[in-house]
Amino acid sequence: MADGKLVTLTRHLIEEQKKYPDSRGEFSNMFLDLTLAMKIISREVMKAGLVNILGETSDTNIQGETVMKLDRFADDRIFKAMDHGGHLCCMASEECENLIKIPSRFSKGDYVLVFDPLDGSSNIDKNVSIGTIFAVLKRVTKGGGDGTLEDALQPGLKQVAAGYCIFGSSTMLVYTTGSGVHGFTLDPSVGEFLLSHENIQCPRQGKTYSINEGNSLFWDQGTKDFVNFLKQQDAETGRPYSLRYIGSLVADFHRNLLAGGVFLYPVDYKNPKKPSPKLRLLYEAAPLAFIAEQAGGKASTGNRRIMELTPNSLHERVPLVIGSSWEVEKYEEFYQKYAN
């Protein structure tokens, strides 16, 4: 509800489209195709415990992680909802090694969709909130036809839209096109996303931090010092903070977006000769960074703004610190004390 009015996602997109006189409605139609996939995935998530869709398959994805059954379902439903609309020139998914081409029998459009079909899927059979993360880019290659890696491998600053759909006690879609962040909650009785959170603003400072403290032995010194700083008592800066870690990125980010706080997934130094970040720049870090910044928050690697990073490959990983601006800025201070 907004100002006592019942605002559907469709109506909201139409109103937003009016701000762009030259718009042909292509983006709006593409976005509505995507929301259909979100509704179908939501339906399957809600009944996952009742059908043979939970658990693992015998396959692994490009990351070397076991593919969950619902992962595959979500990936397939997004592809089938988006491949024939004529709005996309290509897609890229966390679950697929290579760029996803639009079938030759369908026309090609001006947009690229990149997505994590089901973030937090290891929590599926524990009834923990999970979600889909996505971003939309405008193709840069000329002449129409199939999209290329050049179209997909663009910095976050080039995103024309980003969002996520979280499947929890309710299903909520949050997105931005660069003019604020808006949240819509699915009313399953009518099958519509209704505006429930207009112009979301992330508090400048929160009271919680989200990180896997089981990896604390393998953090860099700046991260260790920052977390210890958050645990110290200081009334002036609202410390100590409380730890709130779900282990599902989209769920941790969503809570901090609304309530304030910071999510951290630094580089893992279990193997000192080959330190490895965890999260994917294209499918997770950049889309959420766009949302965070539009809501007044920040997203950083510790010494670089996430939105400025250009991916070198479809599955490049980066460290991620994201959430309220005060915490992200403070983390950068600690991190850069030890940066080379």
C-alpha positions as CSV (number, residue, x, y, z in Angstrom):
1,M,0.0,0.0,0.0
2,A,1.3,3.5,-0.9
3,D,-0.6,6.6,0.3
4,G,-3.7,4.4,0.8
5,K,-3.6,3.2,-2.8
6,L,-3.3,-0.3,-4.0
7,V,-0.2,-0.3,-6.3
8,T,0.7,-3.4,-8.3
9,L,4.1,-4.0,-9.7
10,T,2.7,-3.6,-13.2
11,R,1.2,-0.2,-12.3
12,H,4.4,0.9,-10.7
13,L,6.4,0.0,-13.8
14,I,3.9,2.0,-16.0
15,E,4.3,5.0,-13.7
16,E,8.1,4.7,-13.8
17,Q,8.0,4.4,-17.6
18,K,6.3,7.8,-17.9
19,K,9.5,9.4,-16.6
20,Y,11.2,8.3,-19.9
21,P,9.3,9.8,-22.8
22,D,11.2,7.8,-25.4
23,S,10.6,4.5,-23.7
24,R,9.0,1.8,-25.8
25,G,8.0,-0.3,-22.9
26,E,10.5,-3.0,-23.7
27,F,12.1,-3.0,-20.3
28,S,8.7,-3.1,-18.5
29,N,7.6,-6.1,-20.6
30,M,10.9,-7.9,-20.0
31,F,10.6,-7.2,-16.2
32,L,7.1,-8.6,-16.1
33,D,8.3,-11.8,-17.8
34,L,10.9,-12.1,-15.0
35,T,8.4,-11.7,-12.3
36,L,6.4,-14.5,-13.7
37,A,9.4,-16.8,-13.2
38,M,9.7,-15.4,-9.6
39,K,6.0,-16.4,-8.9
40,I,6.6,-19.9,-10.2
41,I,9.8,-20.4,-8.2
42,S,8.0,-19.0,-5.1
43,R,5.2,-21.6,-5.6
44,E,7.7,-24.4,-5.8
45,V,9.7,-23.2,-2.8
46,M,6.5,-23.0,-0.7
47,K,5.7,-26.7,-1.4
48,A,9.2,-28.0,-1.5
49,G,8.8,-30.1,1.5
50,L,5.8,-31.8,0.0
51,V,7.3,-32.9,-3.3
52,N,10.4,-34.7,-4.5
53,I,12.3,-31.5,-5.2
54,L,14.4,-31.1,-2.2
55,G,18.0,-32.3,-1.8
56,E,20.9,-32.6,-4.1
57,T,21.4,-33.9,-7.7
58,S,24.5,-35.8,-8.7
59,D,25.8,-32.8,-10.6
60,T,28.1,-29.9,-9.6
61,N,28.1,-26.4,-11.0
62,I,31.0,-24.4,-12.4
63,Q,31.9,-23.4,-8.8
64,G,32.4,-27.1,-7.9
65,E,29.3,-26.9,-5.6
66,T,26.7,-29.6,-5.6
67,V,23.6,-28.5,-7.6
68,M,20.4,-28.7,-5.5
69,K,17.2,-29.9,-7.3
70,L,15.5,-26.6,-6.7
71,D,18.6,-24.7,-8.1
72,R,18.1,-26.5,-11.4
73,F,14.4,-25.9,-11.3
74,A,14.8,-22.1,-10.7
75,D,17.5,-21.8,-13.4
76,D,15.3,-23.6,-15.9
77,R,12.2,-21.5,-15.1
78,I,14.0,-18.2,-15.5
79,F,15.4,-19.3,-18.8
80,K,12.1,-20.5,-20.1
81,A,10.3,-17.3,-19.0
82,M,12.9,-15.1,-20.6
83,D,14.2,-16.8,-23.8
84,H,11.3,-16.0,-26.1
85,G,10.2,-12.5,-25.3
86,G,12.4,-10.8,-27.8
87,H,13.9,-8.5,-25.1
88,L,17.2,-10.2,-24.4
89,C,20.3,-10.9,-26.5
90,C,21.8,-13.4,-24.0
91,M,21.7,-14.4,-20.4
92,A,24.3,-15.6,-17.8
93,S,23.6,-17.7,-14.7
94,E,25.7,-18.7,-11.8
95,E,24.7,-22.3,-12.5
96,C,25.9,-22.3,-16.1
97,E,29.6,-22.3,-17.1
98,N,29.1,-20.4,-20.4
99,L,27.0,-17.5,-21.7
100,I,23.4,-18.6,-22.3
101,K,22.3,-17.9,-25.9
102,I,18.8,-17.1,-26.9
103,P,17.5,-19.9,-29.1
104,S,17.9,-19.1,-32.8
105,R,14.1,-19.3,-33.5
106,F,13.4,-16.3,-31.2
107,S,14.2,-12.7,-31.9
108,K,17.0,-10.9,-30.0
109,G,16.6,-7.7,-27.9
110,D,18.8,-5.0,-26.4
111,Y,19.1,-6.4,-22.8
112,V,21.3,-8.9,-21.0
113,L,20.0,-10.7,-17.9
114,V,22.5,-12.1,-15.3
115,F,21.2,-14.0,-12.3
116,D,21.8,-16.3,-9.4
117,P,18.7,-18.5,-9.7
118,L,18.6,-19.6,-6.1
119,D,21.0,-18.0,-3.5
120,G,21.3,-19.9,-0.2
121,S,20.1,-23.1,-1.7
122,S,22.0,-25.2,0.9
123,N,19.4,-24.0,3.3
124,I,16.4,-25.2,1.3
125,D,15.6,-28.2,3.4
126,K,16.1,-26.3,6.6
127,N,13.2,-23.9,5.9
128,V,15.5,-20.9,5.8
129,S,14.9,-17.9,3.6
130,I,16.5,-18.1,0.2
131,G,16.2,-16.0,-2.9
132,T,16.9,-15.1,-6.5
133,I,19.3,-12.2,-7.4
134,F,19.4,-10.6,-10.8
135,A,20.7,-7.6,-12.8
136,V,19.9,-6.2,-16.2
137,L,22.5,-4.7,-18.6
138,K,22.1,-2.9,-21.9
139,R,24.0,-4.7,-24.7
140,V,27.0,-2.8,-26.1
141,T,27.6,-4.8,-29.3
142,K,26.1,-3.5,-32.4
143,G,24.0,-5.1,-35.2
144,G,21.5,-7.1,-33.1
145,G,21.8,-10.9,-33.2
146,D,23.3,-13.0,-30.4
147,G,24.8,-11.3,-27.4
148,T,28.5,-11.8,-26.5
149,L,30.7,-11.9,-23.4
150,E,31.4,-8.3,-24.0
151,D,27.7,-7.6,-23.4
152,A,27.7,-9.5,-20.1
153,L,31.0,-8.5,-18.7
154,Q,30.2,-4.9,-17.8
155,P,30.9,-3.0,-14.5
156,G,28.1,-2.6,-12.0
157,L,27.8,1.1,-13.0
158,K,26.4,-0.1,-16.3
159,Q,23.5,-1.9,-14.7
160,V,20.1,-0.6,-15.8
161,A,18.3,-2.5,-13.1
162,A,19.0,-4.9,-10.3
163,G,17.0,-6.8,-7.7
164,Y,16.2,-9.9,-5.7
165,C,13.3,-11.9,-4.8
166,I,13.4,-13.4,-1.3
167,F,11.3,-16.5,-0.4
168,G,10.6,-16.4,3.3
169,S,7.5,-16.1,5.4
170,S,6.3,-14.0,2.5
171,T,7.7,-13.6,-1.0
172,M,9.1,-10.1,-1.6
173,L,10.6,-8.6,-4.7
174,V,13.0,-5.7,-4.2
175,Y,14.4,-3.8,-7.2
176,T,16.0,-0.6,-8.5
177,T,16.4,1.1,-11.9
178,G,18.6,3.8,-10.5
179,S,15.8,6.0,-9.0
180,G,15.4,4.5,-5.6
181,V,14.7,1.1,-4.2
182,H,11.2,-0.3,-3.9
183,G,9.8,-3.5,-2.4
184,F,6.8,-5.5,-3.5
185,T,5.2,-8.4,-1.5
186,L,3.4,-11.2,-3.3
187,D,-0.3,-11.6,-2.5
188,P,-0.7,-15.3,-3.3
189,S,-4.5,-15.0,-3.2
190,V,-4.5,-12.8,-6.3
191,G,-1.1,-13.6,-7.7
192,E,0.1,-10.0,-7.7
193,F,3.2,-8.2,-6.3
194,L,1.9,-5.3,-4.3
195,L,3.9,-2.2,-3.3
196,S,4.7,-2.7,0.4
197,H,8.0,-0.8,0.9
198,E,8.3,2.4,-1.1
199,N,11.6,4.2,-1.4
200,I,13.6,1.9,0.9
201,Q,16.3,3.8,2.8
202,C,19.0,1.8,4.6
203,P,19.9,3.4,8.0
204,R,23.3,5.1,8.0
205,Q,24.3,2.9,10.9
206,G,22.9,-0.3,12.3
207,K,23.4,-2.5,15.3
208,T,24.2,-5.9,13.8
209,Y,26.9,-7.5,11.7
210,S,26.7,-10.6,9.6
211,I,29.7,-12.8,9.0
212,N,30.7,-16.4,9.3
213,E,32.8,-16.3,12.4
214,G,33.7,-19.9,12.0
215,N,36.2,-18.7,9.4
216,S,37.8,-16.1,11.7
217,L,41.2,-17.9,11.8
218,F,41.5,-17.4,8.1
219,W,40.5,-13.7,7.9
220,D,42.9,-10.9,7.0
221,Q,44.1,-8.8,10.0
222,G,42.0,-5.8,9.0
223,T,38.8,-7.9,9.1
224,K,39.8,-9.4,12.4
225,D,40.4,-5.9,13.9
226,F,37.1,-4.6,12.5
227,V,35.0,-7.4,14.0
228,N,36.8,-7.0,17.3
229,F,36.0,-3.3,17.1
230,L,32.3,-4.0,16.7
231,K,32.3,-6.2,19.8
232,Q,33.8,-3.5,22.0
233,Q,31.6,-1.5,24.3
234,D,31.2,2.2,23.4
235,A,27.9,3.9,23.9
236,E,28.8,6.8,21.7
237,T,29.0,4.6,18.6
238,G,26.4,2.1,19.6
239,R,28.7,-0.8,20.3
240,P,28.9,-3.6,21.0
241,Y,27.0,-4.9,17.9
242,S,25.0,-8.1,17.8
243,L,25.9,-11.0,15.4
244,R,23.1,-11.9,13.0
245,Y,24.2,-14.4,10.4
246,I,21.7,-16.5,8.5
247,G,24.2,-17.9,5.9
248,S,21.9,-17.0,3.0
249,L,23.3,-13.8,1.4
250,V,20.0,-12.5,0.1
251,A,18.4,-13.0,3.5
252,D,21.3,-11.4,5.4
253,F,21.4,-8.5,3.0
254,H,17.6,-8.0,3.1
255,R,17.5,-7.7,6.9
256,N,20.4,-5.2,6.9
257,L,18.9,-3.2,4.1
258,L,15.8,-2.6,6.2
259,A,17.2,-2.4,9.7
260,G,20.8,-1.3,9.1
261,G,24.0,-3.3,9.7
262,V,26.8,-4.8,7.6
263,F,27.4,-8.1,5.8
264,L,30.9,-9.3,5.3
265,Y,32.4,-12.1,3.2
266,P,36.2,-11.4,3.1
267,V,38.9,-13.3,1.3
268,D,39.5,-16.8,2.8
269,Y,43.1,-17.5,3.6
270,K,42.8,-21.2,4.4
271,N,45.2,-21.7,1.6
272,P,47.7,-18.8,2.1
273,K,49.3,-19.5,-1.4
274,K,45.9,-19.1,-3.1
275,P,43.5,-16.9,-1.0
276,S,40.0,-17.1,-2.4
277,P,37.0,-14.9,-2.2
278,K,33.6,-16.5,-2.2
279,L,30.9,-14.4,-3.8
280,R,30.4,-13.8,-7.5
281,L,30.8,-10.3,-8.8
282,L,28.4,-10.5,-11.7
283,Y,25.5,-12.4,-10.1
284,E,25.7,-11.4,-6.4
285,A,28.0,-8.5,-5.5
286,A,27.3,-6.0,-8.3
287,P,23.5,-6.3,-8.2
288,L,23.3,-6.0,-4.4
289,A,25.8,-3.1,-4.5
290,F,23.5,-1.2,-6.9
291,I,20.6,-1.7,-4.5
292,A,22.6,-0.8,-1.5
293,E,23.9,2.4,-3.0
294,Q,20.4,3.4,-4.2
295,A,19.1,3.0,-0.7
296,G,21.9,5.1,0.8
297,G,24.3,2.3,1.7
298,K,27.6,1.2,0.4
299,A,29.4,-1.9,-1.0
300,S,33.2,-2.4,-1.1
301,T,35.9,-5.0,-1.4
302,G,37.8,-3.1,1.4
303,N,39.7,-0.9,-1.0
304,R,37.5,-0.8,-4.1
305,R,33.9,0.2,-4.7
306,I,32.1,-2.9,-6.0
307,M,30.1,-0.9,-8.6
308,E,33.4,0.2,-10.4
309,L,34.7,-3.4,-10.9
310,T,34.6,-4.8,-14.4
311,P,34.4,-8.7,-14.3
312,N,37.1,-10.5,-16.3
313,S,35.0,-13.7,-16.5
314,L,31.5,-14.8,-15.9
315,H,32.3,-16.4,-12.6
316,E,34.8,-14.1,-11.1
317,R,34.7,-13.9,-7.3
318,V,35.3,-10.9,-5.1
319,P,35.3,-10.1,-1.3
320,L,32.2,-8.2,-0.3
321,V,31.4,-5.8,2.5
322,I,27.9,-4.3,2.1
323,G,25.3,-2.5,4.1
324,S,25.0,0.7,6.1
325,S,27.5,3.4,5.0
326,W,29.0,4.0,8.5
327,E,30.0,0.4,8.9
328,V,31.4,0.0,5.4
329,E,33.5,3.1,5.7
330,K,34.8,2.0,9.1
331,Y,35.7,-1.4,7.6
332,E,37.6,0.2,4.8
333,E,39.7,2.2,7.5
334,F,40.6,-1.1,9.2
335,Y,41.3,-3.0,6.0
336,Q,43.5,-0.4,4.4
337,K,45.8,-0.3,7.4
338,Y,47.2,-3.6,6.2
339,A,46.6,-3.3,2.4
340,N,49.7,-3.5,0.3
